[in-house]
Amino acid sequence: MMELVKRLGKRIVGVLSCFDRIVLTGTIPEIRYAGGMEKRLRGAGIRLFDFVRWAKPLNEEIRENAKRVAKKNGLKIQHLRTRKNRKEKLLKKVIKKRGEHPGLVHIFSAMESCRTYKPWYDQGSGETAPRR
């Protein structure tokens, strides 16, 4: 924790001394627009229409690690099929059943579609590009 504070100290407004979770968010500015994403993929040698196949092993690695963590902690992974599920509400039920004690409480799984870009092929020019 202190290493993070040292590294990002100028950007940190305050530090909590007792908390039950941390949520880190961020963005990669160069891929927040279609042209930037295209440049990143091309630079990595990834064809646009091959992205899903390229990303699949990483997806599987993340999924297998979640399964290992769940098994190690005696948990089952709960897949959320809709955005309408409220995780906080679901967790209250889990905590009521398991009790309030330290440790990993639950693991959720969800499939989120990316509406930001879609692969596009221009038949006239023969070029492919991501489109919003």
C-alpha positions as CSV (number, residue, x, y, z in Angstrom):
1,M,0.0,0.0,0.0
2,M,2.7,2.5,0.9
3,E,4.5,1.8,-2.4
4,L,1.3,3.0,-4.2
5,V,1.2,6.1,-2.0
6,K,4.8,6.9,-2.7
7,R,4.4,6.3,-6.4
8,L,1.2,8.4,-6.8
9,G,1.6,10.7,-3.8
10,K,1.1,13.9,-5.7
11,R,-2.2,12.7,-7.1
12,I,-3.5,11.3,-3.8
13,V,-5.8,13.5,-1.7
14,G,-6.0,11.3,1.3
15,V,-5.4,7.8,2.7
16,L,-7.9,5.6,4.5
17,S,-6.4,3.7,7.3
18,C,-9.2,1.1,7.6
19,F,-11.3,0.0,4.6
20,D,-13.0,-3.2,3.4
21,R,-12.4,-2.9,-0.3
22,I,-10.5,-0.9,-2.9
23,V,-11.9,0.0,-6.4
24,L,-9.3,1.2,-8.8
25,T,-10.5,2.6,-12.1
26,G,-8.6,4.0,-15.0
27,T,-8.4,4.5,-18.7
28,I,-5.8,4.0,-21.4
29,P,-6.2,7.3,-23.2
30,E,-4.7,6.2,-26.5
31,I,-7.4,3.5,-27.1
32,R,-10.5,5.5,-26.0
33,Y,-11.3,6.3,-29.6
34,A,-11.5,4.0,-32.6
35,G,-8.4,5.3,-34.4
36,G,-6.3,4.8,-31.2
37,M,-7.6,1.2,-30.8
38,E,-6.8,0.5,-34.4
39,K,-3.2,1.9,-34.0
40,R,-2.7,-0.2,-30.8
41,L,-3.9,-3.4,-32.4
42,R,-1.9,-2.9,-35.6
43,G,1.2,-2.0,-33.5
44,A,0.8,-5.3,-31.7
45,G,0.4,-7.2,-35.0
46,I,-3.2,-8.1,-34.2
47,R,-5.7,-8.0,-37.1
48,L,-9.0,-6.4,-36.2
49,F,-11.2,-9.4,-37.1
50,D,-8.8,-11.7,-35.2
51,F,-9.0,-9.7,-31.9
52,V,-11.6,-12.1,-30.3
53,R,-9.5,-15.1,-31.1
54,W,-6.3,-13.3,-29.9
55,A,-8.0,-12.3,-26.6
56,K,-9.5,-15.8,-25.9
57,P,-6.4,-17.3,-24.2
58,L,-6.3,-14.3,-21.8
59,N,-10.0,-14.7,-21.1
60,E,-9.5,-18.4,-20.3
61,E,-6.5,-17.6,-18.1
62,I,-8.6,-15.1,-16.1
63,R,-11.5,-17.6,-15.8
64,E,-9.2,-20.5,-14.7
65,N,-7.6,-18.3,-12.1
66,A,-11.0,-17.3,-10.7
67,K,-11.9,-21.0,-10.5
68,R,-8.7,-21.7,-8.6
69,V,-9.3,-18.8,-6.2
70,A,-13.0,-20.0,-5.7
71,K,-11.9,-23.5,-5.0
72,K,-9.2,-22.5,-2.6
73,N,-11.7,-20.4,-0.6
74,G,-14.6,-22.9,-0.8
75,L,-16.7,-20.6,-2.9
76,K,-18.8,-21.1,-6.0
77,I,-18.7,-18.5,-8.8
78,Q,-22.1,-16.8,-9.4
79,H,-22.7,-15.8,-13.0
80,L,-24.9,-12.7,-13.3
81,R,-26.9,-12.9,-16.5
82,T,-28.4,-9.4,-16.4
83,R,-27.3,-5.9,-15.4
84,K,-30.4,-5.7,-13.2
85,N,-28.7,-7.7,-10.5
86,R,-27.5,-5.5,-7.6
87,K,-24.3,-7.0,-6.3
88,E,-24.6,-5.2,-2.9
89,K,-28.0,-6.8,-2.4
90,L,-26.8,-10.2,-3.4
91,L,-23.8,-9.9,-1.1
92,K,-25.9,-9.0,1.9
93,K,-27.6,-12.4,1.5
94,V,-24.3,-14.2,1.2
95,I,-22.9,-12.4,4.3
96,K,-26.1,-13.2,6.2
97,K,-25.6,-16.9,5.4
98,R,-21.8,-17.1,5.9
99,G,-21.4,-14.6,8.7
100,E,-19.3,-11.5,8.9
101,H,-15.7,-12.5,9.2
102,P,-12.5,-11.7,7.2
103,G,-11.8,-13.3,3.9
104,L,-13.0,-13.5,0.4
105,V,-16.8,-13.3,0.5
106,H,-18.0,-14.1,-3.0
107,I,-17.0,-14.2,-6.7
108,F,-19.3,-12.8,-9.5
109,S,-18.9,-13.6,-13.1
110,A,-20.5,-11.5,-15.9
111,M,-20.3,-11.1,-19.6
112,E,-20.2,-7.5,-20.7
113,S,-20.5,-6.6,-24.3
114,C,-18.4,-3.8,-25.7
115,R,-20.5,-1.3,-27.6
116,T,-17.6,1.0,-28.1
117,Y,-16.1,-0.5,-31.3
118,K,-17.1,-3.1,-33.9
119,P,-14.9,-4.4,-36.7
120,W,-15.8,-2.9,-40.1
121,Y,-14.7,-3.8,-43.6
122,D,-14.9,-1.2,-46.4
123,Q,-15.5,-3.2,-49.6
124,G,-14.6,-0.2,-51.7
125,S,-11.1,0.4,-50.2
126,G,-10.5,-3.1,-48.9
127,E,-9.6,-1.6,-45.5
128,T,-10.7,-2.8,-42.1
129,A,-11.1,-0.4,-39.2
130,P,-12.9,-0.3,-35.8
131,R,-16.1,1.7,-35.8
132,R,-18.0,3.2,-32.9
